[in-house]
Amino acid sequence: MYAVTPRKDPMTRWWWSLDRPILGAVVVLACIGALLSLAASPSVARTHDLPEFHFVVRQIAFLVPALAIMCLLTWLDIVRVQLLAFGLLAVSLVALVLCLVAGPEINGAQRWLMLGPISVQPSEFAKPAFVVVAAFLIARGLERPAFPGLLSAFAVYAVLLGLLVMQPDFGQAVLVTAAWATLFFLAGTPLSWSAGLLGVAAGGAFCAYRFVPHVASRVDRFLDPSSGDTYQIDQSLAAFARGGITGQGPGGGDVKLGLPDAHTDFIFAVAGEEFGLIACLFVAGLFALVVLRGLDRALAARDLFVKLAVSGLAVLFGFQAIINMGVNLALLPAKGMTLPFISYGGSSLLALAVTMGFLLALTRRRPGPALDDGGPV
Amino acid sequence: MAALGTSSAQENAAARARRRVLTRRRLERRLMLVAGSMGLVFLVLAGRLVDVMVFNGQRPGDTAVHGLPQDRGRADILDREGQILATDLASSSLYADARKISDPDGTARELASVFELDETRLAEDLASRRAFVWIKRHLTPQERFEVYRLALPGLYFRDDHQRFYPAGRLAAHVLGFTDVDGNGIAGLERTLDETLRQAGRDGEPVQLSIDLRVQHSLTEELAAAMERFDAIGASGIILSARTGEILAMASLPDFDVNQPGRAPADARFNRVTMGVYEQGSTFKAFTIAAALDAGTVTLDSRLDASHPLRVGRFTISDYRGKNRVLSLPEVFIYSSNIGVAQIARELGGERLSAYFDRLGLTRPLGVELPEVGEPILPARWSDIATMTAGYGHGIAVSPLHVARAAAAVVNGGHTVHPTLLRREAGALEADSVISTRTSEIMRALLRLNVEEGSGKKADTPAFPVGGKTGTAEKATAGGYDHQALMSSFLGVFPAYDPEYVILVALDEPKGTKETHGFATAGWTAAPVVGSIVNRIGPILAFAPSEPGETEGRHNLMLSSYTQ
């Protein structure tokens, strides 16, 4: 039983119902991110003729509201999470269309929307909203066979995927697909369907490789480093190798100076060079903690929707971290993706705050009937 | 109907509940599978982190880091007190994989903005498609920083080591140096190359017999004397008379070991071990010791030095001689060539050469340096060769040979094996060359020479010194140059029970107003030894004597022999 004494004030109730390990891990990650921005971003700022601490200040300026938003979201109950997710998804989809129509082209992709002085990347916000919405649709379908849950969820996925590919933003497409595949698998669909989906994904990836030149080039360079410029990955590996077990110490990094995206996509390598293996294992451990603890909470939850949504959000978050670290370590082809809560990037940070806010809101302990196990079946 | 309907509704409800439970259980089974997979992926990441950061793992398809062996570095070299004489600094060298360089000219131009290089040649090298091109060895941290900031593709750093000698010029000839790849090519770096490499940078350091403080004192005093007397070179050695450990060894002009390439060959030449010179009168100590030990002379012997000595077509004469009959101590302190020549003739070539041999004067040094010179000996120990060799002419050895022989003469008669490595204190097995009694007489003679003879200027009020001067005209093609002298002083300290032999030699010193124009050893080299003893006495923990304490104390036994 989840005994919550009504005498306690709402703040105390909120605090004790939260999943504090996940919250703690996220806060520690955010602090590590602020610390690492000191190591990684001054050289990048100099390269762009910006003040030395330009990115540091902005990182911290984003971090505070992001964490605040995350905490605010944890106050929502399940229905409000669903409502907010639907709203956010709708806005994001419209914004994604606007990107294609009116967004500026940066590096050959239309991912950004300019709202006055600030630029927003709608795809970041579409991800958590999509996961919650898809989980809601699938759960509804499982509970009421008349409702075409899986099909409608797939429709939403197809629309989102289409918009992402048109930008193009294959990184986000991969993440959305991973989360979708997880939900699809958890929905209890026959294994042959899952295998089929895997085949379709492989086919899609192959098409991207065949028909999208920059995807092909990145994959080729991954499979055969001598086939082209592998500068970023070489530098990244050199940074890790130089770090060794204990690292070169704060400010001792040299290789980081030659990493163009040191403050965003390759911040993990900067951490490796300056703080060493132990720090890197600690960071990876924090991500693993969030993901596995999240999945564990999903396992323990009673509500089907909560199970699905929490799993999807944890996998979404985990995949982003895994892909980033995998690219840094040359385990995966180069792919621009931020390391959650650590990399610099306002949209990414806010969207991750939303992701974790949803996850924490859904994993709160709530008073309710004991688990209806249904007895032996 | 109604009853039936109710029952069917109940059945439906039961079926739904059943299905919901089944769905939930399947979901949970699959959830565990997902969690397991995620956990596995994190484990792979952790493994890869260890692989890259500890074992420098490579990507699939990469060759080993361009085929370069890892540079483990060299162990440190320390002085006997643990001061660092040579150490490895972590450094990095820049190279390129020319195949990955798309813009050779631009790359060369940008690199030329960081450090000096031949831009055209580098551009050619970078355009060569070769997989490996050295660009610059041992960058400074600033240069490395700048190269990283250029963020140019195809450039790589190899972590290696650069040898650094914190003491710069001090003990340069002892330490030697390495080439750019860290191979020892001179001095101890060469002799100990294998040991230092095997230990690696973090391995057990090698500890030398050198004492940096003593080395500094010696070098500074030598340099001062060289300047004062306008000498073209100087050498000095401080040797432990008991253990054979070399506390200091200096050869001037010297060079900065950190930049051996900039030093002229003359500066890299080690005068102490590599240079062999006619030593002159310092040899008289060995001849007299040999004769005393063999019993062909005694303290009571008297030798006629009233006239120059004619041997065949040679004439042996004294420098500022007394022109009278001299006692043995007088022969020594007035440095009479005539007297010593007679002593040598009396002893005979066979026995004199045998003593020289046992004192180590005719044998290789056996010290741990590659730069050692072979003694040049008389072809035949004829009468005249024996007589001149007796006072240090017609025989050429290195200064270290002299110090080694002197150590045996004053330490009680035991041979020592000179070494640059620190020896553990303890019993030393040693052969006896001369008797203890002979050694005692020699100490007294050396002290007497400082109190009353040619070595007066070596004395210091605080520390009793014994010693012998030696002035040799330098051999030139076909004869001797009367103006070009090698002036040396062989000192022992403390005089009563010598622990250290201090040899100083000045190459071609010129007389000054203070020396009344004399460039001979008594005026030039002897005072250097005095200054050195004054400095190193306290360092080596000797208490200074009270004024008058040492006056004549030691030489009561000899006082009756001099006029």
Contacts between the chains, C-beta under 8 A, distances in Angstrom:
chain1	res1	chain2	res2	distance
A	43	B	149	7.1
A	47	B	149	7.7
A	47	B	151	8.0
A	142	B	20	7.8
A	142	B	23	5.4
A	143	B	20	7.0
A	182	B	34	6.0
A	185	B	30	5.7
A	185	B	34	7.1
A	186	B	27	5.3
A	186	B	30	5.2
A	186	B	31	6.1
A	186	B	34	7.0
A	187	B	27	7.6
A	188	B	23	5.6
A	188	B	26	4.5
A	188	B	27	6.0
A	188	B	30	7.2
A	223	B	60	7.9
A	223	B	61	6.9
A	224	B	61	5.4
A	225	B	59	5.7
A	225	B	61	5.5
A	225	B	62	5.7
A	226	B	61	7.2
A	226	B	99	7.0
A	229	B	100	6.6
A	229	B	102	7.4
A	229	B	153	5.3
A	230	B	100	7.6
A	231	B	100	7.8
A	231	B	151	7.8
A	231	B	153	3.9
A	231	B	154	7.7
A	233	B	59	7.5
A	234	B	153	8.0
A	234	B	156	7.4
A	237	B	52	6.1
A	237	B	59	7.2
A	238	B	156	7.4
A	238	B	157	7.2
A	240	B	49	7.5
A	240	B	52	4.4
A	240	B	53	5.1
A	241	B	52	6.3
A	241	B	53	6.7
A	241	B	56	4.8
A	242	B	159	7.4
A	243	B	53	5.7
A	244	B	53	6.0
A	244	B	54	7.0
A	245	B	53	6.8
A	245	B	54	6.2
A	254	B	141	7.8
A	254	B	144	5.7
A	254	B	145	6.1
A	254	B	148	5.3
A	255	B	148	6.5
A	256	B	148	7.9
A	257	B	145	6.4
A	257	B	148	3.7
A	257	B	149	5.0
A	257	B	151	7.5
A	258	B	147	7.9
A	258	B	148	4.2
A	258	B	149	7.1
A	258	B	150	7.5
A	258	B	151	4.4
A	259	B	151	7.8
A	260	B	151	6.2
A	272	B	49	7.7
A	272	B	52	7.9
A	272	B	53	6.3
A	276	B	53	7.0
A	277	B	49	6.1
A	277	B	50	6.6
A	277	B	53	4.3
A	277	B	54	6.4
A	280	B	49	5.2
A	280	B	53	7.0
A	281	B	46	5.9
A	281	B	49	6.1
A	284	B	42	6.3
A	284	B	45	5.5
A	284	B	46	5.9
A	284	B	49	6.8
A	285	B	46	8.0
A	287	B	42	7.2
A	288	B	38	7.7
A	288	B	39	7.0
A	288	B	42	4.1
A	291	B	38	5.3
A	291	B	42	7.6
A	292	B	35	5.9
A	292	B	38	6.6
A	292	B	39	6.0
A	295	B	31	6.3
A	295	B	34	6.4
A	295	B	35	4.1
A	295	B	38	6.9
A	296	B	35	7.1
A	298	B	31	5.9
A	299	B	28	5.8
A	299	B	31	5.4
A	299	B	32	7.0
A	299	B	35	7.6
A	304	B	23	7.4
A	304	B	24	6.9
A	304	B	27	7.2
A	307	B	24	7.9
A	307	B	27	6.1
A	307	B	28	7.8
A	307	B	31	7.0
A	308	B	27	7.7
A	311	B	31	6.0
A	311	B	34	6.6
A	315	B	34	6.8
A	315	B	38	7.1
A	318	B	38	5.6
A	322	B	41	5.6
A	322	B	42	7.4
A	322	B	45	6.7
A	325	B	45	5.4
A	326	B	45	6.8
A	329	B	45	7.0
A	329	B	48	4.8
A	329	B	49	6.7
A	329	B	52	5.9
A	330	B	52	7.9
A	330	B	59	4.7
A	331	B	44	7.5
A	331	B	45	7.5
A	331	B	48	5.7
A	372	B	17	7.8
A	372	B	21	7.8
A	373	B	21	6.8
A	374	B	17	5.6
A	374	B	18	6.7
A	374	B	20	7.3
A	374	B	21	3.7
A	377	B	18	5.4
A	377	B	21	5.5
A	377	B	22	6.5
